[in-house]
Amino acid sequence: MRRSDPIRLVGFTRAVQYNLLGQVYNKAESGKINRVLELKGEQLSSSVWCSTWNCDTFPKSPTTDKFKSLFPSEYDTWLNTDDIYHNRLQRHFCAIDLLLSHKGSNLEESIELAWKILDCIHQDWRPDRVGRLDIRNLVNIKPLKRQKPETLDDELLRTNYRASTDCLINYNVLELTSVIPFMLFFGLESELPIHNLRKSFTLDLLSAAFVIKHLLFHYTNGIWINIGVPGKLCWNIPRFLLEDDPTDVIQKVFDDPIEGLEWYIDKMNANFDIYDKYDFLNELRESYLQIFRESHISTQHVKDILLEFH
């Protein structure tokens, strides 16, 4: 299985269980699942469901076809790996998998996929001539709990989010990696007030950092010398996700005049208070882990996977 597959399977099975049974249980509950499906004239193999619930193996056709037919929304969110252009979550899973691809997969294919993901993110966050961002296909993973849904006004999103001149300086149409400083500046500047916008921003920023880290590994043969500040930034960003209290890590990075994120942000013409930067990084980490917690994927589960390429 790919390293991201356990997260995909946990997210998928818990979402199906919640949507069919109204809550998430501690076990597969295949009997209850089938009783609901039988009311719709459908049936699902208990062994297949339990195997998927326990993440024994990633399902293949015809099982995936069955899942797609029975649970189309959950399938598209968690298991559909065909659309990295519009599905930010699947794009992020691909970025996670790329970080381990140097251990055996096809090098040319992995590099091609890395550039494709980076290009998708670069295009998604491309401002128009006056700095407006038309951000579409926001992440909309429904939390597996009862709460008032957030209403998204697409027109408001398009017209009210305009990057400043200082922010726009960091975006280069011809340089895909420029999306990293642009997004950092935009995140600090806008404060990302809409929940689904914050989720989309978090996944895309980290996906970009992961694939750049993957590309740097291949292009430098794993020798981290003279990779530049953007490269070091992409190397450091995942570190914040692994700490129970990231304050020490943040402090260490800030104190380093070469690798420091504070120094890097200041080079982007960003005059933000030091505490704004601290808060931004902590909120970035919390937003990332919350995406998975809301889907009953434990923080430790996510960290175990991230630690493998740390």
C-alpha positions in Angstrom: 0.0 0.0 0.0 1.0 3.6 -0.5 1.9 5.4 2.8 -1.2 7.6 2.6 -3.6 4.7 2.1 -4.3 4.0 5.8 -5.4 7.6 6.2 -7.6 7.4 3.0 -9.2 4.2 4.3 -9.9 5.5 7.8 -11.4 8.7 6.4 -13.5 6.8 3.9 -14.9 4.1 6.3 -15.6 6.5 9.1 -17.4 8.9 6.8 -19.6 6.1 5.3 -20.4 4.8 8.8 -21.3 8.3 10.0 -23.5 9.1 7.0 -25.3 5.7 7.2 -25.6 5.2 10.9 -25.5 8.7 12.3 -22.3 8.2 14.3 -18.8 6.7 14.2 -18.3 3.5 16.2 -15.1 1.8 17.4 -15.6 -1.2 15.1 -16.7 -1.9 11.6 -20.4 -2.6 12.4 -20.8 -4.5 9.1 -24.2 -5.9 10.2 -25.7 -2.4 10.8 -24.2 -1.1 7.6 -25.8 -3.9 5.6 -29.2 -3.5 7.3 -29.2 0.1 6.1 -28.1 -0.9 2.6 -30.7 -3.6 2.4 -33.4 -1.0 2.8 -32.0 0.5 -0.4 -31.9 -2.9 -2.1 -28.1 -3.1 -1.9 -25.6 -5.3 -0.1 -21.9 -5.3 0.7 -19.7 -8.2 1.7 -19.0 -8.1 5.4 -15.4 -9.4 4.9 -14.7 -6.7 2.3 -16.1 -4.0 4.6 -14.2 -5.2 7.7 -10.9 -5.5 5.7 -11.3 -2.0 4.5 -12.2 -0.7 7.9 -9.1 -2.3 9.4 -6.9 -1.0 6.6 -5.7 -4.5 5.8 -5.3 -3.6 2.1 -6.3 -0.9 -0.3 -9.4 -2.2 -2.3 -9.1 -2.9 -6.0 -11.7 -3.3 -8.7 -14.4 -4.5 -8.6 -14.5 -3.5 -4.9 -13.7 0.1 -5.7 -16.5 0.1 -8.3 -18.9 -1.1 -5.7 -17.8 1.6 -3.2 -18.1 4.2 -5.9 -21.7 3.1 -6.7 -22.8 2.8 -3.1 -21.0 5.8 -1.6 -20.1 8.2 -4.4 -19.5 11.3 -2.2 -17.2 9.5 0.3 -15.5 7.7 -2.5 -14.7 10.9 -4.4 -13.4 12.6 -1.2 -11.1 9.8 0.1 -10.5 7.1 -2.5 -10.6 8.7 -6.0 -7.0 9.1 -6.9 -7.7 10.2 -10.5 -8.3 13.9 -10.1 -5.4 15.9 -8.5 -6.5 19.0 -10.5 -9.6 19.6 -8.5 -9.4 17.4 -5.4 -6.9 19.1 -3.0 -7.1 16.2 -0.5 -6.1 13.6 -3.1 -3.4 16.0 -4.3 -2.0 16.1 -0.8 -2.0 12.4 -0.4 0.0 12.1 -3.6 2.5 14.7 -2.2 2.9 12.5 0.9 3.5 9.4 -1.2 6.1 11.2 -3.3 8.2 11.9 -0.2 8.9 8.2 0.0 9.0 7.5 -3.7 12.8 7.6 -3.8 12.8 4.3 -2.1 11.8 2.3 -5.1 9.2 3.8 -7.5 9.8 5.1 -11.0 12.0 8.2 -10.7 10.8 9.9 -14.0 7.1 9.3 -13.1 7.5 10.7 -9.6 9.3 13.8 -10.8 6.7 14.4 -13.5 3.9 14.0 -10.9 5.7 16.4 -8.5 5.9 19.1 -11.1 2.2 18.5 -12.1 1.1 18.9 -8.5 3.2 22.1 -8.1 1.7 23.4 -11.3 -1.8 22.8 -10.1 -1.2 24.7 -6.9 0.6 27.5 -8.7 -2.4 27.9 -11.0 -5.0 27.6 -8.3 -3.5 30.5 -6.3 -2.7 32.7 -9.3 -3.9 36.2 -8.8 -5.3 38.3 -11.6 -3.8 41.6 -12.8 -5.2 43.5 -9.8 -4.4 40.9 -7.2 -7.8 39.2 -6.9 -7.9 35.5 -6.2 -10.6 33.3 -7.7 -10.1 30.3 -5.5 -12.4 27.5 -6.6 -13.0 23.9 -5.5 -12.4 24.6 -1.8 -11.9 21.6 0.4 -15.3 20.7 1.8 -14.7 17.7 4.1 -17.7 17.5 6.3 -16.8 17.0 10.0 -18.2 13.8 11.4 -20.2 15.6 14.1 -23.3 17.7 14.3 -22.7 21.4 13.7 -24.0 24.3 11.8 -22.5 24.2 8.3 -20.5 27.1 7.0 -22.0 29.0 4.1 -19.6 29.9 1.4 -20.4 32.9 -0.8 -18.4 32.3 -4.0 -18.8 35.8 -5.3 -17.7 37.2 -1.9 -14.7 35.0 -2.0 -13.7 36.2 -5.5 -14.1 39.9 -4.9 -13.0 40.3 -1.3 -9.7 38.6 -1.4 -7.2 40.8 -3.1 -3.5 40.4 -2.5 -1.5 43.6 -1.8 1.2 44.9 -4.1 3.9 43.7 -1.6 2.3 40.2 -1.7 2.0 40.1 -5.5 5.8 40.8 -5.9 6.3 37.2 -4.7 4.3 35.5 -7.4 6.1 34.7 -10.6 4.0 33.3 -13.4 7.0 31.5 -14.8 8.4 30.1 -11.6 6.3 27.4 -10.0 8.1 27.5 -6.6 7.1 31.2 -6.2 3.8 29.9 -4.9 5.4 29.2 -1.5 6.4 32.8 -0.6 3.2 34.1 -2.2 1.0 31.8 -0.1 2.9 32.5 3.1 2.4 36.3 2.5 -1.2 35.8 1.6 -1.9 33.7 4.7 -0.4 36.3 7.0 -2.0 39.2 5.2 -5.6 37.8 4.9 -5.6 35.7 8.1 -7.7 33.2 6.2 -11.1 33.9 8.0 -13.1 31.3 6.1 -12.8 27.8 7.5 -12.8 26.0 4.1 -10.4 28.5 2.7 -8.0 27.8 5.6 -8.2 24.1 5.0 -7.5 24.5 1.3 -4.6 26.9 2.0 -3.1 24.5 4.5 -3.3 21.4 2.3 -1.9 23.3 -0.8 0.9 25.0 1.1 2.1 21.8 2.7 1.6 19.8 -0.6 3.8 22.4 -2.4 6.5 22.1 0.4 6.4 18.3 0.3 6.8 18.0 -3.5 9.6 20.6 -3.5 11.3 18.6 -0.8 10.9 15.5 -3.0 12.3 17.3 -6.1 15.3 18.7 -4.1 16.1 15.2 -2.9 16.4 13.9 -6.4 18.1 16.9 -8.0 20.7 17.1 -5.2 21.1 13.3 -4.7 20.1 13.9 -1.1 23.1 16.2 -0.4 21.6 19.3 1.2 24.2 21.9 0.3 23.4 25.2 -1.3 19.7 24.5 -1.8 18.8 28.1 -1.0 16.4 29.5 1.6 13.2 28.4 -0.2 14.5 24.8 -0.2 15.4 25.0 3.4 12.0 26.4 4.2 10.3 23.5 2.4 12.5 21.1 4.4 11.6 22.8 7.7 7.8 23.2 7.3 6.9 19.5 8.0 8.9 19.7 11.2 6.2 21.9 12.8 3.6 19.2 12.2 5.4 16.6 14.3 5.8 18.4 17.6 3.3 18.3 20.4 4.5 21.7 21.3 6.1 23.3 18.2 7.3 26.4 20.1 10.9 25.1 20.5 11.1 24.2 16.8 9.7 27.5 15.8 12.2 29.3 18.0 15.1 27.3 16.7 14.2 28.1 13.1 13.6 31.8 13.8 16.9 32.1 15.6 18.9 30.8 12.6 19.6 33.8 10.4 20.0 31.6 7.3 17.1 29.1 7.7 14.9 31.3 9.7 11.3 31.6 8.5 11.2 35.1 10.0 14.2 36.1 7.9 12.6 34.5 4.8 9.2 36.3 5.4 11.0 39.6 5.8 12.8 39.1 2.5 9.3 38.9 0.9 8.7 42.6 1.9 6.4 41.3 4.6 6.5 43.6 7.7 4.6 41.4 10.2 5.0 41.3 13.9 7.0 38.4 15.3 3.9 37.2 17.2 1.9 37.2 14.0 4.4 34.8 12.6 4.3 32.6 15.7 0.5 32.5 15.6 0.5 31.8 11.9 2.7 28.8 12.2 0.8 27.4 15.2 -2.5 27.9 13.4 -1.2 26.3 10.3 -0.2 23.2 12.3 -3.5 23.1 14.1 -5.5 23.6 10.9 -3.7 20.7 9.3 -4.3 18.2 12.1 -7.9 19.4 12.6 -8.7 18.4 9.0 -8.0 14.8 9.9 -9.3 14.9 13.5 -12.7 16.0 12.1 -12.7 12.7 10.1 -11.8 10.6 13.1 -8.2 10.2 12.0 -6.0 10.5 15.0 -3.1 13.0 15.2 -0.8 10.2 16.1 -1.8 8.3 13.0 -0.9 11.3 10.8 2.4 11.8 12.7 3.4 8.2 12.3 3.3 8.6 8.6 5.0 12.0 8.6 7.8 10.7 10.8 8.8 8.1 8.2 10.2 10.8 5.9 11.2 13.3 8.6 
